[in-house]
Amino acid sequence: MISQRSYITAALISFALFLSLGLLLPKYQNIFAMRAALGEREKILNERSEIIQNINLLSAEYENRSADIAKLASLIPETKETAELVSALENIATRSGLQLNNLKLTEEKSDKTKSAYNTLAADMTLNGSYLSFLIFLDNLEKNIRIIDVASFEITPKAALTNILTINLKANAYFLK
């Protein structure tokens, strides 16, 4: 009887072990798979958190530099802004002590080149002294909008005066 009991006990223990291994082992393996998936998701979450943090830092830097960006945008504006250019040239001439007699603006589209901007050609006639013209060029250089002087021609207005007639050709730029 003892031997039969020990066989039954051994069989029950074996059955219990087999049943527990059969039922618990897949659950145990599932737990390991879930831990691995959780680790991957935590890694993805950390990467996305870093990306969001970088975006926030860039946004803050953009806000801090918005004044600089506005200044750069006014160097080469998006549109012609002809009225602003005329006003600026007239103001520079007046501050320099020159009289702006004639101003002609023409748009030169740069389809031939693959540049990102178009040119607005300014052809102007000024009257004043040579020193005033030098001040005009200095003020033109300090102007916020980029204006390139292409050429100029100086002729005396009258024989015995220091008044000069200055024909100046310049280029201002705007985005396409």
C-alpha positions in Angstrom: 0.0 0.0 0.0 2.8 2.3 0.8 4.3 1.7 -2.5 1.0 2.4 -4.3 0.6 5.6 -2.2 4.0 6.8 -3.1 3.3 6.1 -6.8 0.0 8.1 -6.5 1.8 10.9 -4.7 4.6 10.9 -7.2 2.1 10.9 -10.0 0.0 13.7 -8.5 3.2 15.7 -7.9 4.4 15.0 -11.4 0.9 15.9 -12.8 0.9 19.1 -10.7 4.4 20.1 -11.9 3.5 19.3 -15.5 0.3 21.2 -15.2 2.0 24.2 -13.6 4.8 24.2 -16.1 2.3 23.8 -19.0 0.2 26.7 -17.7 2.7 28.9 -16.1 5.6 28.7 -18.5 3.8 30.4 -21.4 2.7 33.2 -18.9 6.2 33.5 -17.7 7.5 33.8 -21.3 4.8 36.3 -22.0 6.0 38.4 -19.0 9.5 38.5 -20.4 8.2 39.5 -23.8 6.1 42.3 -22.2 9.2 43.5 -20.3 11.2 43.7 -23.5 8.3 45.6 -25.2 8.1 47.9 -22.2 11.8 48.6 -22.4 11.5 49.5 -26.1 8.5 51.8 -25.5 10.4 53.5 -22.6 13.3 54.1 -25.1 10.9 55.5 -27.7 9.3 57.7 -25.0 12.7 59.0 -23.9 13.7 59.8 -27.5 10.4 61.6 -28.1 10.8 63.5 -24.8 14.3 64.6 -26.0 12.8 65.7 -29.3 10.1 67.7 -27.6 12.7 69.3 -25.3 14.8 70.3 -28.4 11.7 71.7 -30.1 11.0 73.8 -27.0 14.6 75.0 -26.8 14.5 76.0 -30.5 11.2 77.7 -30.1 12.6 79.7 -27.1 15.7 80.6 -29.1 13.5 81.7 -32.1 11.5 83.9 -29.7 14.7 85.4 -28.3 16.0 86.2 -31.8 12.8 87.4 -33.4 14.0 91.0 -33.4 17.1 89.8 -35.3 15.0 87.9 -37.7 12.8 90.9 -38.3 16.0 93.0 -39.1 17.2 90.4 -41.5 13.9 90.2 -43.2 14.1 94.0 -43.8 17.5 93.6 -45.5 15.8 91.9 -48.4 12.0 92.3 -48.1 9.5 89.9 -49.5 7.9 92.5 -51.8 9.2 95.5 -53.8 8.2 98.0 -51.1 8.7 100.8 -53.6 7.2 103.5 -51.4 9.5 102.5 -48.5 12.5 102.6 -50.8 11.6 106.1 -52.2 11.0 107.4 -48.7 14.3 105.9 -47.5 16.3 107.4 -50.4 14.7 110.8 -50.0 15.3 110.7 -46.3 19.0 109.7 -46.8 19.5 112.5 -49.4 17.9 115.1 -47.1 19.9 114.0 -44.1 23.1 114.2 -46.1 22.4 117.7 -47.4 21.7 116.7 -51.0 18.7 117.6 -53.1 17.0 114.6 -54.8 15.9 116.0 -58.2 14.9 112.9 -60.1 14.3 109.3 -59.1 13.3 106.5 -61.4 12.7 102.9 -60.2 12.5 99.9 -62.6 12.1 96.3 -61.7 14.6 93.9 -63.3 13.6 90.3 -63.0 16.5 87.9 -62.8 15.0 84.9 -64.7 18.4 84.2 -66.3 20.0 83.4 -63.0 18.7 81.1 -60.4 18.9 83.7 -57.6 16.2 83.9 -54.9 15.7 87.6 -55.4 14.7 90.2 -58.0 16.4 93.6 -58.5 14.8 97.0 -58.2 17.0 99.5 -60.1 17.1 103.1 -58.9 18.3 105.8 -61.2 18.5 109.1 -59.4 19.9 112.7 -59.9 21.1 114.6 -56.9 22.5 118.1 -56.4 24.9 119.1 -53.6 28.5 119.2 -52.5 31.1 116.5 -52.7 31.2 116.2 -48.9 27.4 115.8 -48.9 27.7 113.1 -51.4 30.3 111.2 -49.3 27.9 111.5 -46.3 25.1 110.2 -48.6 27.1 107.2 -49.5 27.9 106.5 -45.9 24.2 106.8 -44.9 23.3 104.6 -47.8 25.7 102.0 -46.5 24.2 102.2 -43.0 20.6 101.9 -44.3 18.8 98.8 -43.1 17.8 97.7 -46.6 20.7 96.5 -48.8 21.3 99.0 -51.6 24.2 98.4 -54.0 25.6 101.4 -55.9 26.2 100.3 -59.4 27.7 103.5 -60.8 27.7 107.2 -60.4 28.8 110.2 -62.5 29.6 113.6 -61.0 29.5 116.8 -63.0 29.8 120.4 -61.8 26.5 122.3 -62.0 28.1 125.7 -62.7 31.7 126.6 -63.3 32.4 128.7 -60.1 30.2 126.9 -57.6 30.9 123.8 -55.5 27.4 122.4 -56.3 27.6 119.1 -58.2 25.1 117.2 -60.2 25.4 113.5 -59.3 23.8 110.8 -61.5 23.7 107.6 -59.4 22.5 104.1 -60.3 21.8 101.7 -57.5 20.1 98.3 -57.0 17.8 97.3 -54.2 16.7 93.7 -53.8 13.5 91.8 -52.9 12.5 88.2 -52.8 10.9 86.4 -55.7 
